């Protein structure tokens, strides 16, 4: 018995890296998998069928079921078509993993509008479109579902040279939180991963190059197990959470609020009093 027996999963950006690990593990655990990938480069240039088809072949060779899909997550027609592909091939969609993404890093003052817009379009708009279309199908079926988004430590904590990526990943946190509230009554859980892994997206980062055996210590397979948990019935009561996985380390990201303060002797705050009591206001 697999954790995903009888389930149908769509995984975007599943031609390599983390998405590939998701697809292989989900299929091993019994899911029928739609492997979506445009087959482009890390910065979003080009496209091709080879990456998705290679993963599908790996799954089939291992005895699983899968089909390749090449639609663009960032276009409405593409998002609609990939959910339709899952339904046409396997009759339904139980699980969506929004994993597709690109990188176009540049320091803030050197960032171009095109670099900003494209990264936000793929990550944030793509997550919005695919999540909305999948959730509509799941709600109409009336049997619930699992949606797993991909945020990032960069989006939740910030990172030098990634203002476009950080903005998109922070937005995905917002989608995750709000969608989890709205879809709870339909038994659709919405959670996010914040992964740190050695992939073609990250293999040239200084932190990766300076870490011995980074490809082993930060293998994408660690991330896939967290995704499997969120996709399975084991997480039926978990929604609106951001699960961070960094090799063997696992933790949750949570938004924190300090204890509220009020002005001492006036109906409203003054800038001077805020400054004077800043340590109190900011204390956790």
C-alpha positions in Angstrom: 0.0 0.0 0.0 1.3 3.4 -1.0 0.4 6.7 0.7 -1.0 8.0 -2.6 -2.7 4.9 -4.0 -5.6 5.9 -6.2 -4.6 9.5 -6.3 -3.8 11.7 -9.4 -1.1 14.3 -9.0 -0.1 17.2 -11.2 3.5 18.5 -10.6 4.7 21.6 -12.4 8.3 22.1 -13.2 8.8 18.4 -12.7 11.4 17.8 -15.4 14.4 18.1 -13.0 15.5 19.0 -9.5 12.9 19.1 -6.8 10.0 18.6 -9.1 11.5 15.4 -10.5 12.0 14.0 -7.0 8.4 14.8 -6.2 7.2 13.0 -9.3 9.3 9.9 -8.8 8.3 9.5 -5.1 4.6 10.3 -5.7 4.5 7.6 -8.4 6.3 5.1 -6.2 3.7 5.7 -3.6 0.9 4.9 -6.0 -0.1 8.2 -7.6 -0.7 8.6 -11.3 1.4 11.7 -12.2 1.1 14.4 -14.8 4.7 15.6 -15.2 4.6 19.2 -16.4 7.7 21.0 -17.7 8.4 23.5 -20.5 11.9 22.1 -20.8 13.5 25.5 -20.8 16.8 26.8 -19.2 17.1 28.0 -15.7 16.4 31.6 -16.7 13.3 30.6 -18.7 14.7 30.6 -22.2 13.7 28.0 -24.7 11.5 24.9 -24.3 11.4 21.3 -25.2 9.8 18.0 -24.4 12.8 16.0 -23.4 12.9 16.8 -19.7 9.3 15.9 -18.9 9.3 12.8 -21.1 12.5 11.5 -19.5 10.9 11.7 -16.0 7.8 10.0 -17.4 9.9 7.2 -18.8 11.7 6.8 -15.4 8.4 6.4 -13.7 7.1 3.9 -16.2 10.3 1.9 -16.0 9.8 1.7 -12.3 6.2 0.4 -12.8 4.3 3.6 -12.3 1.9 5.6 -14.4 2.6 9.0 -15.7 2.1 11.4 -18.7 4.0 14.4 -19.8 2.6 17.9 -20.2 4.3 21.0 -21.7 1.8 23.8 -20.9 3.0 27.2 -19.6 1.9 27.7 -16.0 1.9 31.5 -16.3 -0.8 31.6 -19.0 -4.5 31.1 -18.2 -4.9 28.7 -21.2 -1.9 26.7 -20.1 -3.1 26.3 -16.5 -6.5 25.3 -17.7 -5.1 22.9 -20.2 -2.8 21.0 -17.7 -5.7 20.5 -15.2 -7.8 19.3 -18.2 -5.0 16.9 -19.2 -5.0 15.3 -15.8 -8.8 14.8 -15.9 -8.7 13.6 -19.5 -6.0 11.0 -18.8 -6.9 9.9 -15.3 -10.5 11.1 -14.7 -9.7 13.6 -11.8 -7.1 15.6 -10.0 -6.4 15.1 -6.3 -3.1 16.8 -5.8 -1.4 19.9 -7.3 2.2 20.7 -6.6 3.2 24.2 -7.8 6.9 23.9 -8.3 7.7 25.5 -11.7 10.1 28.5 -11.5 13.0 30.3 -13.0 15.8 32.5 -11.8 17.1 35.9 -13.1 19.2 37.2 -10.2 20.5 40.7 -10.1 21.1 43.2 -7.4 18.2 45.6 -6.7 19.6 48.7 -8.3 20.6 46.8 -11.4 17.3 44.8 -11.8 15.5 45.4 -15.0 11.7 45.6 -15.4 11.7 42.5 -17.7 13.7 40.5 -15.2 11.4 41.4 -12.4 8.2 40.8 -14.4 9.1 37.4 -15.9 10.2 35.9 -12.6 7.0 37.2 -10.8 4.9 35.9 -13.8 6.2 32.4 -13.7 6.3 31.9 -9.9 3.5 34.0 -8.6 1.0 34.3 -11.4 1.7 30.6 -12.3 0.9 29.5 -8.7 -2.3 31.7 -8.7 -3.6 30.3 -12.1 -2.9 26.7 -11.4 -4.2 26.8 -7.9 -7.4 28.5 -8.9 -8.2 26.1 -11.7 -7.3 23.0 -9.7 -9.3 24.2 -6.7 -12.4 24.7 -8.9 -12.1 21.2 -10.1 -11.6 19.8 -6.6 -14.5 21.7 -5.2 -16.8 20.6 -8.0 -15.8 16.9 -7.4 -16.6 17.4 -3.7 -13.9 15.0 -2.5 -11.4 17.5 -1.3 -7.8 17.8 -2.4 -4.2 18.8 -1.6 -2.5 21.9 -3.0 1.2 22.3 -2.3 2.9 25.6 -3.3 6.6 26.4 -3.3 7.7 29.4 -1.4 11.3 30.1 -0.4 13.6 31.2 2.4 14.4 34.1 0.1 10.8 35.2 0.0 10.2 34.8 3.7 13.6 36.2 5.0 15.0 38.1 2.0 18.2 37.4 0.0 20.8 39.6 -1.7 20.3 39.8 -5.5 16.9 38.2 -5.6 14.3 41.0 -5.2 12.2 39.6 -8.1 12.4 36.0 -6.8 11.8 37.1 -3.2 8.8 39.2 -4.1 7.2 36.3 -6.0 7.9 33.8 -3.2 6.5 36.1 -0.5 3.4 36.5 -2.7 3.1 32.7 -2.8 3.0 32.7 1.0 0.1 35.2 0.8 -1.7 32.9 -1.7 -1.1 29.9 0.5 -2.5 31.6 3.6 -5.6 33.1 2.0 -6.5 30.1 -0.2 -6.2 27.8 2.9 -8.8 29.9 4.7 -11.2 30.0 1.7 -10.9 26.4 0.7 -11.0 24.8 4.1 -14.7 24.2 4.0 -14.3 22.3 0.7 -11.8 19.9 2.5 -9.0 21.3 0.3 -5.7 21.9 2.1 -3.3 24.5 0.9 0.3 24.4 2.2 3.7 25.5 1.0 7.2 24.2 1.0 10.3 26.4 1.6 13.0 24.2 0.2 16.8 24.5 0.3 18.3 21.9 -2.1 21.1 21.4 -4.5 19.7 21.6 -8.0 20.5 23.2 -11.4 18.7 26.3 -10.0 21.1 26.6 -7.1 24.3 24.6 -7.9 26.3 27.7 -8.8 25.4 29.7 -5.6 28.5 30.4 -3.4 26.9 28.6 -0.4 26.5 25.5 -2.5 29.9 25.6 -4.1 31.5 26.0 -0.6 29.7 23.1 0.9 31.4 19.6 0.7 28.9 17.0 -0.7 26.2 19.6 -1.1 24.5 17.4 -3.7 24.1 14.7 -1.0 23.5 16.7 2.1 20.9 18.9 0.3 19.5 16.3 -2.1 16.0 17.2 -3.5 14.9 13.8 -2.2 14.6 15.4 1.3 12.1 17.9 -0.1 10.1 15.2 -1.8 9.4 13.4 1.5 7.9 16.6 2.9 5.8 17.1 -0.2 4.6 13.5 0.1 3.5 14.1 3.7 1.5 17.2 2.6 0.0 15.4 -0.3 -1.2 12.4 1.7 -4.0 11.8 4.1 -1.5 12.0 7.0 -1.8 15.8 6.6 -5.5 16.0 6.4 -5.7 18.5 9.4 -2.7 20.6 8.2 -3.4 23.7 6.1 -2.0 27.2 5.7 1.5 26.1 6.8 4.9 26.7 5.4 7.2 23.7 5.8 10.9 24.4 5.4 13.2 21.6 4.6 16.9 22.0 4.5 18.6 18.6 4.1 17.7 16.6 7.2 16.5 19.8 9.0 12.8 20.5 9.0 10.9 23.4 10.6 7.9 25.7 10.1 7.9 29.4 9.1 5.3 31.4 11.1 4.4 35.1 11.0 4.9 36.6 14.4 3.2 39.6 16.1 4.8 41.4 19.1 2.6 42.3 22.1 0.7 45.5 21.4 1.7 48.7 23.2 -0.4 51.8 23.8 0.7 55.4 24.3 1.3 56.5 27.9 -0.4 59.8 28.3 -2.0 60.7 24.9 -4.8 59.4 22.7 -2.4 58.6 19.9 1.3 57.9 19.4 3.9 60.5 18.5 7.0 59.7 16.5 9.1 60.7 19.5 7.3 58.3 21.8 7.6 55.5 19.3 11.3 56.1 19.1 11.6 56.2 22.9 9.7 52.9 23.4 11.0 51.1 20.3 12.7 48.4 22.3 9.4 47.6 24.1 7.3 47.7 20.9 9.7 45.4 19.1 10.2 42.9 21.9 9.0 39.4 21.1 
